[in-house]
């Protein structure tokens, strides 16, 4: 009977040591958010791709709420068609503008916003395509930014359900 208690005590001690080792892992490190972002977006408000600059205009002390604005640029050198839902003419310039609110503590943030994209072949004829933005943004400790967004775009008198995926860099002064 004494052997069973000894075995149980040894196994229980090993289990406690394993739990303590797991709890000893590093605490969450909050990213040191900078005030500027550069990123490349596939899809998104520009509909094809864009290179974007974004500025944080306001943020709370704990960075749980951030207001940002961005401008981007893209060029479509080919005749672009996607699943009979989207088409862009050859040699179209795409210039997206948007403003978003980032909500949440830490590196993972909910992104909600609105904007529009100007589509033009020359500045005499242009189309404005309004859009909404809803998605998730992750800003890592090493300042790499990743975004995935659902973007409904109003174009040609109908809503186009679209997505955007972005990868970029958060930099500048805090």
Secondary structure, DSSP 8 states (H G I E B T S, - for coil): -HHHHHHHHHHHHHHHHHHHHHHTS---------SEEEEEEEEGGGSSEEEEEEEEEEE-TTSSEEEEEEEEEEEE-S-EEETTTEEE-TTEEEEEEEEEEEE-SSSEEEEEEEEEEEEEEETTEEEEEEEEEEEEEEE-TT-EEEEEEEEEEEETTEEEEEEEEEEEEEES--
